[in-house]
């Protein structure tokens, strides 16, 4: 199965041999993420709606050039679930389904991976090989046996790699943008507080 992020290039650096083994409490972070996301999925928590939308996007890109019915069954749900409310609102037509609705297992995997990356990014964002750390954390912490157990041994590795690449390529820029917004907001608040202090002493 051709991977959809074909522009991905591995840049060899002095950090390539490093992994998330150097990140403290990575096992605890993964376990907590798995428990939290699993509970949120089963409770149909609203915060999982956007995760389901992203999961559908990843599944669609993975299956663009694939005719494997087993892979499709593994990644795509035939019937939209309650988690797909947000995705349903994004449809251009109420009569024609054009978007992709992921399986619950894919949503759990993507949600867990994003949660892990949120915790890990603050520890590795300053490093050269951020994507390598993110990929390692995802592959190390997230279980992909559900793909292999679906019965498709031919495309198992390609599907796993595609999911991981999709998650990191989407999540890293988004997390960086969120961090920048928080820093900008904190900076503006600090300037405003300083101005008030100056005015109060006049």
BELKA-V564059 format. One record per backbone hydrogen bond with DSSP energy under -1.0 kcal/mol. NH is the residue of the N-H (numbers start at 0). CO is the residue of the C=O. E is the energy in kcal/mol with one decimal. If there is no record, write none. Layout:
# BELKA-V564059
nh->NH co->CO e->E
nh->NH co->CO e->E
This chain:
# BELKA-V564059
nh->5 co->3 e->-1.2
nh->7 co->4 e->-1.8
nh->15 co->12 e->-1.4
nh->17 co->14 e->-2.3
nh->21 co->18 e->-1.6
nh->22 co->19 e->-1.3
nh->25 co->22 e->-1.0
nh->28 co->24 e->-2.5
nh->29 co->25 e->-2.2
nh->30 co->26 e->-2.4
nh->31 co->27 e->-2.5
nh->32 co->28 e->-2.1
nh->33 co->29 e->-2.6
nh->34 co->30 e->-2.3
nh->35 co->31 e->-2.5
nh->36 co->32 e->-2.6
nh->37 co->33 e->-2.2
nh->38 co->34 e->-2.1
nh->39 co->35 e->-2.0
nh->40 co->36 e->-2.7
nh->41 co->37 e->-2.2
nh->42 co->38 e->-1.8
nh->43 co->40 e->-1.1
nh->44 co->39 e->-3.0
nh->47 co->44 e->-2.1
nh->48 co->45 e->-1.6
nh->51 co->47 e->-2.3
nh->52 co->48 e->-1.7
nh->53 co->49 e->-2.3
nh->54 co->50 e->-2.5
nh->55 co->51 e->-2.2
nh->56 co->52 e->-1.8
nh->57 co->53 e->-2.5
nh->58 co->54 e->-2.5
nh->59 co->55 e->-2.4
nh->60 co->56 e->-2.2
nh->61 co->57 e->-2.1
nh->62 co->58 e->-1.9
nh->65 co->62 e->-1.5
nh->71 co->67 e->-2.0
nh->72 co->68 e->-2.3
nh->73 co->69 e->-1.8
nh->74 co->70 e->-2.0
nh->75 co->71 e->-3.0
nh->76 co->100 e->-3.1
nh->83 co->80 e->-2.2
nh->84 co->81 e->-1.0
nh->87 co->83 e->-2.7
nh->88 co->84 e->-1.7
nh->90 co->87 e->-1.2
nh->102 co->74 e->-1.6
nh->106 co->102 e->-1.9
nh->107 co->103 e->-2.3
nh->108 co->104 e->-2.1
nh->109 co->105 e->-2.7
nh->110 co->106 e->-2.8
nh->111 co->107 e->-2.4
nh->112 co->108 e->-2.3
nh->113 co->109 e->-2.5
nh->114 co->110 e->-2.0
nh->115 co->111 e->-2.4
nh->116 co->112 e->-2.5
nh->117 co->113 e->-2.1
nh->118 co->114 e->-1.4
nh->119 co->115 e->-2.5
nh->120 co->116 e->-2.9
nh->122 co->119 e->-1.8
nh->123 co->119 e->-1.3
nh->124 co->120 e->-2.2
nh->126 co->123 e->-2.0
nh->132 co->128 e->-2.1
nh->133 co->129 e->-2.7
nh->134 co->130 e->-2.7
nh->135 co->131 e->-2.4
nh->136 co->132 e->-2.7
nh->137 co->133 e->-2.1
nh->138 co->134 e->-2.7
nh->139 co->135 e->-2.4
nh->140 co->136 e->-2.0
nh->141 co->137 e->-2.3
nh->146 co->143 e->-1.5
nh->147 co->143 e->-1.1
nh->148 co->144 e->-3.1
nh->150 co->147 e->-1.8
nh->152 co->150 e->-1.2
nh->158 co->154 e->-2.6
nh->159 co->155 e->-2.4
nh->160 co->156 e->-2.7
nh->161 co->157 e->-2.1
nh->162 co->158 e->-2.3
nh->163 co->159 e->-2.4
nh->164 co->160 e->-2.7
nh->165 co->161 e->-2.4
nh->166 co->162 e->-2.5
nh->167 co->163 e->-2.5
nh->168 co->164 e->-2.7
nh->169 co->165 e->-1.7
nh->170 co->166 e->-3.1
nh->171 co->167 e->-2.1
nh->173 co->169 e->-1.2
nh->174 co->170 e->-3.2
nh->175 co->171 e->-2.3
nh->176 co->172 e->-2.3
nh->177 co->173 e->-2.4
nh->178 co->174 e->-2.2
nh->179 co->175 e->-2.4
nh->180 co->176 e->-2.1
nh->181 co->177 e->-2.0
nh->182 co->178 e->-2.3
nh->183 co->179 e->-2.6
nh->184 co->180 e->-2.4
nh->185 co->181 e->-2.5
nh->186 co->182 e->-2.2
nh->187 co->183 e->-2.4
nh->188 co->184 e->-2.3
nh->189 co->185 e->-2.0
nh->190 co->186 e->-2.1
nh->191 co->187 e->-2.5
nh->192 co->188 e->-2.4
nh->193 co->189 e->-2.0
nh->194 co->190 e->-2.1
nh->195 co->191 e->-2.1
nh->196 co->192 e->-2.1
nh->197 co->193 e->-2.1
nh->198 co->194 e->-2.5
nh->199 co->195 e->-2.6
nh->201 co->198 e->-1.2
